[in-house]
Amino acid sequence: MLPPLPEKLPPKAEPGKPLYARKAPPRQRPVIDKREMEGERKLHPTRVRQGSGRGAAAAAAVIAPPEPRPPREVTITEGITIRELAEKLDVRAKDLLKTLLDRGVFASINQALDVPTATTLAESFNGIISVVSLEEEMVLEVAKEETKESLKPRPPVVTVMGHVDHGKTSLLDAIREAEVAAGEAGGITQHIGAYKVLVNDRSVVFVDTPGHEAFTRMRSRGAKVTDIVVLVVAADDGVMPQTKEAIDHAKAANVPIVVAINKIDKPEAQPERVKRQLSDLGLMPAEWGGDTEFVEVSAKRKKGIDKLLEIILLVADLRELKANPDAPASGTVLESRVDKGRGPVATVLVQNGTLNPGDFFICGSVFGKVRAMFDDRGRTAKSAPPSTPVEVLGLQGVPEAGDHFQVTDEAKARHIVEYRQSKQRDAAMARTGGGRITLDQLHEQLKAGEVKELPIVIKADVQGSVEVLSEMLPKLSTEQVKLKIIGSGVGAVTENDVLLASASGAIIIAFGVRPDRKAADVAQQEHVDIRTHNIIYEVSDEIKKAMEGLLEPVVTETHLGRAEVRNTFRVKGAGTVAGCYVVDGILKRDAQVRVVRDGAVIYTSKLSSLKRFKDDVNEVRTGFECGAGVANFNDVKVGDVLECFSVTKMSAAEAAGQASATSGKK
């Protein structure tokens, strides 16, 4: 059944017209944009067409300029990120990013900024900038939190300074009752040594500095970390050039001076002459009405030592030396080196706070974590309070001597180190190449006008010696020849050093270290000249004589053999005997022998005894075991290497003739 029809049918649509008329939509009110509420329209005002706005609408289109920001003092460090700078300026990070983008710099929020960019960016937001390093910022933060109650008395740091061979290390030996000077090459100090001594239940830290003229920077560094300077002057020698220089360093550091007149036991000693000479330099003795304490001592006979220590403690009490042991540790790197078994090692003087194992730290462009600490006598230290010298293990590289040492959190330390290392890489200079040359040929080529530049590679046992040689050798340059340092480093001479010297025609100066076996072989193949030295003035003398054509008769060293120490035995009446395995060559009785430990020469002497089982023998060849005794040396350890060699002297001309004949046969 169909449904019923509707009562009223819809009208029929006329042609060309719609069936239903559409209603016009109601006009919506304009919605205020959220960006306009945030002030975005103030930065980018909309353009108003002429005549479109009238009355109140036209008045509303005029936007007031933004209020100027009040000046804000901001302290920034190197490598600051955009996020950190925004927090310090109290602005949004996206505003900083936009400002950089307007200048054509694309950056992310965590990107590190160099100091000029960060300064100009902060100044555009009315920031008043002061730039400090991370270490200075940490010191300022610690200083803000310090109170009188947190500062505790600390031991004084005493630096021993004076001219070379005036008895500084011997005086320190007398105080410490230890034999340090006997272990120094040539009997002169060539590193900085730091020692802690107990005096009447009180601690005093002594820093021994080299007296040779080449070690100016080391002495300056010693004066900067010290509270009191003990100036050692020999009574028989008087005031010398390095004595005057030490006085200048102490005055520049504004440190009180105590004068120790040493060697008064000598018959030619004239202590009154020393007092007159020093009074002319501004150090007036207290007994003459001045303010400088003078003490007459004899390091050899241990006279006047107690009086010297008493005066040191008295001067320290007058200065009221204090530090905060609860602060993050900070200090100065006195010396650094590479140890074959332990890696990079730094001698650090803690000046404030307490250093503990596990602390993260930064020194210069090197990051590290304290893996272990050792005191001046080689014992393990569980903590290092203020004014304590310690050897620190756990560095990722070898820091520069004199760098500031600062404990901080890991993330910040890694960030700053990465920034500093990238800057160092950018500033690295390109190395130049050239033909190979030896010191023996240098004078002949100078006469012919062939040599304009002598490249040198420096390898030494500690960082301070590298620094000194790098500064001293270029000063020896003359009008004919210019000395140029193309490479330097700490540790034994390696194959890479020889290859660098070979490629650039350089001479290798090995100071207190030896080339390893592979490096020596490569040097012989490549005809690279390696000069080994243990005393600083021998280096400068040899270079000078080579440049002047006054080379002494050449001492030719012939390598005989090499043996590894695999065990040691104490024999009554003979001392320590080394159980050795001959690796190459032969060991000969009464031949010269060199004890090498971790790539550094420990002792040079001759073989006093050589045995196979119980029989005395004249020589032992490769692949055999033997017992060897080193004359006057009982500190042989397992793992040491005995290098056996013979020494022959010949004139420079003969040596050059032999070298040319050998190369002609090849």
C-alpha positions in Angstrom: 0.0 0.0 0.0 1.4 3.4 -1.0 1.8 6.2 1.6 -0.6 9.1 1.6 0.3 12.2 -0.3 1.3 15.4 1.6 -1.4 18.0 1.9 0.8 20.8 0.5 3.2 20.0 -2.3 6.4 22.1 -2.6 6.4 24.7 -5.3 7.9 23.8 -8.6 11.3 25.3 -9.2 11.4 27.9 -11.9 14.0 27.4 -14.5 17.5 29.0 -13.7 16.6 29.5 -10.0 17.6 27.4 -6.9 15.0 25.3 -5.2 15.8 26.8 -1.7 17.1 30.3 -1.0 20.4 30.2 1.1 20.6 32.4 4.2 23.6 34.7 4.5 26.0 33.5 7.3 26.1 35.8 10.4 29.3 38.0 10.6 31.7 36.6 13.1 33.6 38.9 15.6 37.4 39.1 15.1 39.4 36.9 17.5 42.5 38.4 19.2 45.6 36.5 18.0 47.5 34.7 20.7 50.8 35.8 19.2 49.6 39.4 19.6 49.0 38.8 23.3 52.7 37.6 23.6 54.0 40.8 22.0 54.9 39.3 18.6 53.0 42.1 16.9 55.3 44.6 18.6 58.2 43.1 16.7 56.4 42.8 13.4 53.5 45.4 13.3 50.9 44.9 10.6 50.7 47.4 7.9 47.4 49.5 8.0 45.9 50.6 4.6 45.1 54.2 4.3 41.5 55.1 5.1 40.6 51.6 6.3 40.7 52.5 10.0 39.0 55.5 11.5 38.6 56.9 14.9 39.5 54.5 17.7 40.6 51.8 15.3 43.2 54.1 13.7 44.5 55.1 17.2 44.8 51.4 18.2 47.0 50.7 15.1 49.8 52.9 16.6 52.0 50.5 18.6 54.2 51.9 21.4 57.9 51.1 21.1 59.2 48.4 23.5 60.6 49.6 26.8 64.4 49.5 27.0 65.9 46.7 29.1 67.7 47.8 32.3 71.4 47.2 32.2 72.4 43.8 33.6 75.9 42.7 34.7 76.7 39.3 33.4 79.8 37.1 34.0 80.5 34.7 31.1 83.1 31.9 30.7 84.7 30.5 27.6 82.5 28.1 25.7 79.3 29.3 27.2 76.2 27.9 25.5 73.2 29.9 24.2 70.9 28.3 26.9 73.3 29.4 29.7 73.6 32.9 28.3 69.8 33.3 28.0 69.5 32.3 31.7 72.1 34.8 32.7 70.5 37.6 30.6 67.0 36.6 31.7 65.7 36.5 28.2 64.1 33.7 26.1 66.6 31.5 24.2 64.7 31.9 21.0 65.2 35.6 21.1 69.0 35.0 21.2 68.7 32.5 18.4 66.7 35.0 16.3 69.3 37.7 16.8 72.0 35.3 15.7 69.9 34.3 12.7 69.5 38.0 11.7 73.3 38.2 11.7 73.6 35.2 9.4 74.7 32.7 12.2 72.8 29.4 12.4 73.1 27.9 15.9 71.3 25.5 18.2 70.4 26.1 21.8 73.3 24.0 23.2 75.9 25.4 20.9 79.1 26.8 22.4 79.9 30.5 21.6 83.3 32.0 21.5 83.9 35.0 23.7 83.6 37.8 21.0 80.2 36.4 19.7 78.8 36.0 23.2 79.9 39.5 24.2 78.3 41.2 21.2 75.1 39.1 21.6 74.8 40.0 25.3 75.5 43.7 24.6 72.6 43.7 22.1 70.3 42.9 25.1 71.9 45.6 27.3 74.2 43.2 29.1 77.4 44.5 30.8 79.9 41.7 30.2 82.9 40.5 32.2 84.8 37.5 30.9 86.5 35.0 33.3 87.8 31.5 32.8 86.1 28.5 34.4 88.7 28.3 37.1 88.3 32.0 38.0 84.5 31.6 38.1 84.8 28.7 40.5 87.1 30.7 42.7 84.6 33.6 42.8 81.8 31.2 43.7 83.8 29.7 46.5 84.7 33.1 47.8 81.0 34.1 48.0 80.2 31.2 50.2 83.3 31.5 52.5 83.0 32.6 56.1 85.6 33.3 58.8 84.6 30.0 60.4 85.2 28.0 57.2 88.8 29.2 56.9 91.3 27.0 58.7 95.1 27.5 59.2 97.2 25.8 56.5 100.9 24.9 56.2 103.2 27.4 54.5 104.5 26.8 51.0 108.3 27.6 50.9 110.2 27.8 47.6 113.9 27.4 47.6 115.6 29.6 45.0 119.1 30.7 44.1 121.9 30.4 41.6 122.9 27.0 40.1 125.2 24.9 42.3 124.7 27.1 45.4 123.4 24.1 47.4 119.6 24.5 47.2 118.8 20.7 46.8 121.5 19.8 49.4 119.9 22.2 51.9 116.6 20.6 51.2 118.2 17.2 51.6 119.5 18.2 55.0 116.0 19.3 56.0 114.3 16.2 54.7 117.3 13.9 55.5 117.1 12.3 52.1 119.5 12.0 49.2 117.9 13.9 46.2 120.9 15.7 44.8 122.8 12.4 44.2 120.1 11.3 41.8 120.2 14.5 39.7 122.1 14.5 36.4 125.3 16.5 36.9 124.2 17.2 40.4 122.0 20.1 39.3 118.2 20.2 39.6 116.3 20.2 36.3 112.7 19.7 37.5 110.5 21.2 40.2 110.3 19.0 43.3 107.8 19.5 46.0 108.2 17.9 49.5 106.3 18.0 52.8 108.3 18.1 56.0 107.2 17.9 59.7 108.8 20.6 61.9 107.8 20.5 65.6 104.4 18.9 64.9 103.8 21.4 62.1 104.0 20.8 58.3 106.0 22.9 55.9 105.9 22.3 52.1 109.2 22.9 50.3 109.3 23.5 46.5 112.8 23.1 45.0 113.4 25.0 41.7 116.3 24.7 39.2 119.0 27.4 39.4 120.3 27.2 35.8 119.6 30.2 33.7 117.5 28.2 31.2 114.9 27.5 33.8 113.5 31.0 34.2 109.9 30.0 33.7 110.1 27.2 36.2 111.5 29.7 38.9 108.8 32.1 38.0 106.2 29.4 38.5 107.7 28.4 41.8 107.5 32.0 43.1 103.8 32.3 42.1 102.6 29.3 44.2 104.7 30.1 47.2 104.1 31.9 50.6 107.8 32.4 51.5 111.0 32.3 49.4 114.2 31.0 50.8 117.0 32.5 48.8 120.1 30.3 49.0 123.4 32.1 48.4 126.8 30.4 48.6 129.1 32.2 51.1 132.2 31.5 48.9 130.5 32.6 45.6 128.3 35.6 46.5 125.5 37.1 44.5 125.3 35.7 40.9 122.9 36.4 37.9 120.3 33.8 38.9 120.3 35.1 42.5 119.3 38.6 41.2 116.6 37.0 39.0 115.2 35.0 41.9 114.9 38.2 43.9 113.0 39.8 41.0 110.6 36.9 40.8 110.0 37.0 44.6 109.4 40.8 44.6 107.1 40.5 41.5 105.0 37.8 43.4 105.1 40.1 46.6 106.5 37.2 48.7 108.7 37.7 51.8 112.3 36.5 51.4 114.4 34.6 54.0 118.1 34.5 53.0 120.1 31.3 53.7 123.9 31.8 53.4 125.1 28.3 52.6 128.5 26.7 52.6 129.8 28.7 55.6 132.0 25.6 56.6 134.3 26.3 53.6 137.5 28.2 54.5 136.9 30.8 51.7 133.4 31.6 52.9 132.7 35.4 53.3 129.1 35.8 54.7 129.6 39.5 55.4 130.4 40.1 51.7 127.1 38.4 50.8 125.2 40.6 53.2 126.7 43.7 51.6 125.9 42.5 48.1 122.3 41.7 49.0 121.8 45.0 50.8 122.8 46.8 47.6 119.9 44.8 45.9 117.4 46.0 48.5 117.6 43.1 51.0 118.7 44.7 54.2 119.6 42.3 57.0 117.4 42.6 60.2 120.6 42.9 62.3 121.5 46.0 60.3 118.0 47.5 60.8 116.3 46.0 57.8 113.4 43.6 57.5 115.0 40.6 55.8 116.1 37.6 57.9 119.5 36.2 57.2 120.5 32.7 58.4 124.0 31.2 58.1 123.8 27.5 57.3 125.9 24.5 56.2 123.9 21.9 54.3 126.8 19.5 54.4 127.4 19.6 58.1 123.7 20.4 58.9 124.5 23.6 60.8 121.9 26.3 61.3 119.0 24.2 59.9 116.9 24.4 63.1 117.2 28.2 63.2 116.2 28.4 59.5 113.1 26.3 60.1 112.2 28.4 63.2 112.4 31.7 61.2 110.3 30.1 58.4 107.5 29.2 60.8 107.8 32.7 62.4 107.3 34.4 59.0 104.4 32.0 58.2 102.7 32.9 61.5 102.9 36.6 60.8 101.2 36.0 57.4 98.2 34.1 59.0 97.9 31.6 56.1 94.4 30.1 55.9 92.3 28.1 53.4 88.9 26.4 53.2 89.3 22.6 53.3 85.6 22.0 52.5 85.7 23.8 49.2 86.2 22.1 45.8 89.9 21.5 45.4 92.0 23.9 43.4 95.7 24.3 42.9 98.6 24.5 40.4 100.3 21.9 38.2 104.0 22.0 39.1 105.2 19.3 36.8 103.8 16.7 34.4 105.2 13.7 32.6 104.2 10.4 30.9 104.8 7.2 32.9 105.0 4.1 30.9 103.1 2.0 33.4 100.7 4.6 34.8 100.1 7.0 31.9 100.1 10.8 32.3 101.1 11.9 35.8 100.9 15.4 37.2 102.5 16.8 40.3 99.9 19.1 41.8 100.1 21.5 44.7 96.6 21.8 46.3 96.1 25.4 47.4 92.5 25.4 48.5 89.9 22.7 49.3 90.6 19.0 49.7 91.3 16.7 46.8 89.8 13.1 47.0 90.0 10.0 44.8 87.1 10.0 42.3 87.0 13.8 41.9 86.6 15.1 38.3 88.9 17.9 37.5 90.2 20.2 34.7 93.7 21.6 34.2 94.2 23.7 31.1 92.9 21.7 28.2 93.1 18.3 29.9 90.2 16.6 31.7 90.6 13.8 34.3 89.3 11.9 37.2 91.5 11.3 40.3 92.3 7.6 40.0 95.0 7.5 42.6 97.2 10.0 44.5 100.7 9.6 45.9 102.6 11.9 48.3 106.2 13.1 47.9 107.6 9.8 49.3 105.6 7.6 47.0 103.0 6.5 49.5 99.3 6.3 48.5 97.3 9.4 49.8 93.6 9.0 50.7 93.1 12.8 50.6 95.0 16.0 49.9 94.2 19.0 52.2 95.4 22.5 51.4 99.2 23.0 50.9 99.8 19.4 50.0 101.9 18.3 47.0 100.6 15.1 45.4 101.1 13.1 42.2 97.8 12.6 40.5 96.9 9.7 38.1 93.8 9.6 35.9 94.5 12.4 33.3 93.5 12.1 29.7 96.6 13.9 28.5 99.7 15.7 29.7 98.8 19.2 31.1 101.1 22.2 30.7 103.2 22.9 33.8 101.8 26.0 35.5 98.2 25.3 34.5 95.5 25.9 37.1 94.0 22.7 38.6 90.2 22.9 39.4 87.7 20.2 40.7 84.3 20.6 39.0 81.4 18.6 37.8 82.0 16.1 35.0 79.6 17.6 32.3 81.0 21.2 32.7 84.6 20.0 32.7 84.2 17.9 29.5 82.4 20.7 27.7 85.2 23.3 28.5 87.9 20.8 27.6 86.4 20.0 24.2 86.1 23.7 23.5 89.7 24.4 24.5 91.0 21.5 22.5 89.1 22.6 19.4 90.7 26.0 19.8 94.2 24.5 20.1 93.6 22.4 17.0 92.5 25.5 15.1 95.7 27.3 16.2 98.1 24.4 15.3 100.8 25.5 12.9 101.7 23.6 9.7 105.0 21.8 9.7 107.5 22.4 7.0 109.7 19.9 5.2 113.3 19.9 4.0 116.4 17.9 3.4 118.1 15.9 6.2 121.0 17.3 8.1 123.3 16.4 11.0 125.1 18.7 13.4 128.4 17.6 12.0 127.4 18.8 8.5 125.8 22.0 9.8 129.0 24.1 9.8 130.0 23.0 6.3 126.6 23.9 4.9 126.7 27.2 6.8 130.0 28.1 5.0 128.4 27.3 1.6 125.3 29.4 2.5 123.0 26.4 2.1 121.3 26.2 5.5 118.8 28.9 6.4 116.8 27.0 9.0 117.6 24.1 11.4 114.4 22.2 12.5 114.5 20.4 15.8 112.3 17.8 17.5 112.5 17.9 21.3 111.7 14.9 23.6 112.2 15.1 27.3 111.3 13.2 30.5 109.0 15.8 32.0 106.9 18.7 30.6 108.9 21.4 32.3 112.1 20.4 30.5 110.2 20.4 27.1 109.0 23.9 27.9 112.5 25.1 28.9 114.2 23.7 25.8 111.5 25.0 23.5 112.1 28.5 24.9 115.9 28.2 25.1 116.9 26.7 21.7 115.3 29.3 19.4 117.2 32.0 21.3 120.5 30.4 20.0 119.5 31.4 16.4 122.0 33.6 14.5 121.9 35.6 11.2 123.1 32.5 9.2 120.8 29.9 10.8 117.5 30.0 12.5 116.5 27.2 14.9 112.9 26.1 14.6 111.0 23.7 17.0 108.8 21.6 14.8 107.7 19.1 17.4 108.0 18.4 21.1 106.7 15.9 23.6 107.1 14.0 26.8 108.4 10.4 26.9 110.9 8.2 25.0 111.7 8.9 21.4 109.2 6.9 19.3 109.1 5.8 15.7 106.7 8.7 14.9 109.2 11.2 16.2 111.9 9.8 13.9 109.6 9.8 10.9 108.6 13.4 11.6 112.3 14.3 11.8 113.1 12.3 8.7 110.3 14.1 6.7 111.3 17.6 7.8 115.1 17.1 8.0 115.2 17.7 11.7 117.6 16.8 14.5 116.1 15.1 17.6 117.2 16.3 21.0 116.4 13.6 23.6 116.8 15.1 27.1 116.8 12.5 29.8 115.1 9.9 27.6 116.3 7.2 25.1 114.9 6.1 21.7 113.1 2.8 21.9 114.4 -0.1 19.9 112.2 0.4 16.8 112.9 4.1 16.8 116.7 3.6 16.9 116.5 1.1 14.0 114.4 3.6 11.9 116.7 6.4 12.8 119.7 4.4 11.5 117.8 3.6 8.3 116.7 7.1 7.7 120.0 8.7 8.8 118.2 10.8 11.5 120.6 12.4 14.0 119.4 11.7 17.6 121.4 13.6 20.3 120.9 12.3 23.9 121.6 14.6 26.8 121.1 14.6 30.6 122.3 18.1 31.5 120.7 21.3 30.2 123.9 23.3 29.4 125.3 20.4 27.4 122.4 20.9 24.9 123.0 24.6 24.4 126.8 24.1 24.3 126.6 21.4 21.6 124.2 23.4 19.4 126.4 26.5 19.7 129.6 24.6 18.9 127.9 23.0 15.9 126.9 26.4 14.6 130.3 27.8 15.1 132.1 24.8 13.6 133.8 24.0 17.0 132.5 20.5 17.5 134.6 18.5 20.0 135.9 15.1 19.0 132.9 12.9 18.3 132.1 10.3 20.9 130.8 7.3 18.9 128.6 5.0 20.7 128.5 1.4 19.4 125.5 -0.6 20.5 126.6 -4.1 21.7 123.4 -5.7 23.0 120.3 -5.4 25.0 119.0 -7.6 27.8 115.7 -7.7 29.8 115.8 -8.1 33.6 113.5 -11.0 34.5 114.5 -11.5 38.1 116.7 -9.9 40.8 118.8 -11.6 43.5 120.5 -10.2 46.6 124.1 -11.6 46.9 126.1 -11.0 50.0 129.1 -8.9 49.2 128.1 -8.3 45.6 124.8 -6.4 46.1 121.9 -6.9 43.7 122.4 -9.1 40.7 120.0 -9.0 37.7 118.8 -12.2 36.2 118.7 -11.3 32.5 117.7 -12.7 29.1 119.8 -11.3 26.2 117.3 -10.0 23.6 119.8 -9.0 20.9 123.5 -8.6 20.4 125.9 -9.6 23.2 126.6 -8.5 26.8 130.4 -8.0 27.5 132.1 -7.9 30.9 133.5 -4.5 31.8 131.6 -2.8 28.9 129.5 0.3 29.5 125.9 -0.4 30.5 122.8 1.8 30.7 119.8 0.9 32.9 116.6 2.0 31.1 113.2 2.0 32.9 110.0 3.1 31.1 112.1 4.6 28.3 114.1 6.9 30.7 117.8 6.3 31.6 118.0 5.6 35.3 121.8 4.9 35.7 124.9 4.6 33.5 127.8 2.5 34.6 129.7 -0.6 33.6 129.1 -4.4 34.0 131.0 -5.4 37.1 130.2 -9.1 36.9 128.8 -11.5 34.3 128.0 -15.1 35.0 126.4 -18.1 33.2 125.1 -20.4 36.0 128.1 -20.3 38.4 130.8 -19.6 35.9 132.3 -16.2 35.2 132.1 -15.5 31.4 133.4 -12.6 29.2 130.3 -12.3 27.1 126.8 -13.7 26.7 125.1 -13.9 23.3 121.5 -13.5 22.1 119.0 -16.0 23.4 121.0 -17.0 26.5 120.2 -16.2 30.2 122.8 -14.7 32.5 123.4 -13.0 35.8 124.7 -9.4 35.5 125.9 -6.9 38.1 125.9 -3.2 37.5 128.7 -1.3 39.2 127.7 0.9 42.1 123.9 0.4 41.4 121.6 -1.9 43.4 118.2 -0.6 42.4 117.7 -2.9 39.4 114.0 -3.9 39.1 112.2 -6.6 37.1 111.2 -5.1 33.7 114.3 -2.9 33.4 116.4 -3.1 30.2 120.2 -3.2 30.3 121.7 -1.6 27.2 125.3 -2.6 26.7 127.5 -0.3 24.6 131.1 0.8 23.9 132.4 4.3 23.5 135.1 5.5 21.1 136.3 9.0 20.5 137.3 10.4 17.1 137.5 13.8 15.5 134.5 15.4 13.8 136.2 15.1 10.4 137.0 11.4 10.9 133.4 10.7 11.9 132.1 12.6 8.9 134.5 10.7 6.6 133.3 7.3 8.1 129.6 8.3 7.7 130.2 9.3 4.0 132.1 6.1 3.3 129.3 4.0 4.9 126.7 5.8 2.8 128.8 5.3 -0.3 129.0 1.5 0.2 125.2 1.4 0.6 
